[in-house]
Structure formats: structure tokens, C-alpha cells
Amino acid sequence: MNITERPDGTSVYATVDGDMVDQIANAFYGSHLGTAELIYERNQNLSLQPMVLPAGILIILPKYTPPEPPGQIQLWD
């Protein structure tokens, strides 16, 4: 992945032909669940692009902290 780190701590990815947002999210964050939506929120014009992206689109990859997994639950007392 061709990722550039900005001085403010955000990362920018330049697409190559055939990229898809969920694929980029999975490669950068380790999961596409919730992170693809995060990319779309930060890059609002990205939704105007086709699902399979052309080369040369700059996508800001915001910082993401995964939620803590839920603790163990007890079903009965």
C-alpha cells in the first residue's frame, strides 16, 4: 500500500486501479467492519466514485481505535 503520513498524524492512501474501499480498510486497519464506513465519513466525495476505484484518488485514512471487546456475561445467578 502506498500510504503517506501527514504531519498532523493522518494517513493518506493513493489508490491503484481495482482498489475498493473495504479492501483498503481491511489492509490498513485489519478489518473492514466499521472502518469502511469511517473512510466514507472522512472522504464524503468518495461515495460518488464507482465501487471499483480508479488509480490516483487520494483517500484520507483517519485514526481508528477499535472498541474494547465486551466482557464475559453471566446468564444465570
VMD Tcl script that draws the C-alpha trace (Angstrom):
set ca {
  {0.00 0.00 0.00}
  {1.23 3.46 -0.92}
  {0.49 5.38 2.29}
  {1.85 8.80 3.20}
  {1.85 10.04 6.79}
  {0.92 13.71 7.21}
  {2.41 15.95 9.94}
  {-1.00 16.04 11.70}
  {-0.91 12.25 12.10}
  {-3.44 11.34 9.42}
  {-2.53 8.88 6.71}
  {-3.27 9.32 3.01}
  {-3.54 6.46 0.53}
  {-3.28 6.85 -3.25}
  {-5.46 4.28 -5.00}
  {-4.37 1.96 -7.76}
  {-6.72 0.59 -10.43}
  {-9.05 -2.00 -8.95}
  {-8.96 -0.87 -5.30}
  {-12.17 -1.00 -3.29}
  {-12.83 0.84 -0.04}
  {-13.49 -2.29 2.03}
  {-10.26 -3.83 0.71}
  {-8.31 -0.69 1.66}
  {-9.92 -0.65 5.13}
  {-9.11 -4.30 5.70}
  {-5.48 -3.86 4.63}
  {-4.91 -0.69 6.69}
  {-6.99 -1.34 9.82}
  {-7.04 -5.15 9.84}
  {-10.82 -5.27 9.41}
  {-13.39 -3.70 7.12}
  {-16.17 -3.87 9.71}
  {-16.94 -0.30 10.73}
  {-13.74 1.03 9.21}
  {-15.01 1.25 5.62}
  {-17.80 3.48 6.94}
  {-15.19 5.56 8.77}
  {-13.32 6.10 5.50}
  {-16.54 7.15 3.73}
  {-17.38 9.58 6.57}
  {-13.96 11.24 6.31}
  {-13.95 11.27 2.48}
  {-17.51 12.27 1.62}
  {-16.94 12.61 -2.15}
  {-15.66 9.03 -2.25}
  {-19.24 7.77 -2.40}
  {-19.55 9.42 -5.83}
  {-16.87 7.08 -7.20}
  {-17.60 3.61 -8.60}
  {-17.23 0.63 -6.26}
  {-14.02 -0.40 -8.05}
  {-11.87 2.70 -7.79}
  {-9.63 4.14 -10.49}
  {-5.99 4.96 -9.82}
  {-4.92 8.25 -8.31}
  {-7.68 9.00 -5.80}
  {-6.27 10.29 -2.52}
  {-8.09 8.81 0.46}
  {-7.60 10.08 3.99}
  {-7.37 7.17 6.43}
  {-8.43 8.57 9.82}
  {-7.08 7.24 13.08}
  {-9.18 4.44 14.49}
  {-9.22 2.83 17.90}
  {-11.11 -0.46 17.87}
  {-13.74 -0.79 20.59}
  {-12.96 -2.89 23.62}
  {-14.42 -6.38 23.30}
  {-17.36 -6.91 25.63}
  {-16.59 -8.64 28.87}
  {-17.88 -12.04 29.76}
  {-21.56 -12.08 30.64}
  {-23.25 -14.31 33.17}
  {-26.59 -15.71 32.05}
  {-27.74 -17.07 35.42}
  {-27.09 -16.13 39.05}
}
mol new
graphics top color blue
foreach p $ca { graphics top sphere $p radius 0.5 }
foreach p [lrange $ca 0 end-1] q [lrange $ca 1 end] { graphics top cylinder $p $q radius 0.2 }
display resetview
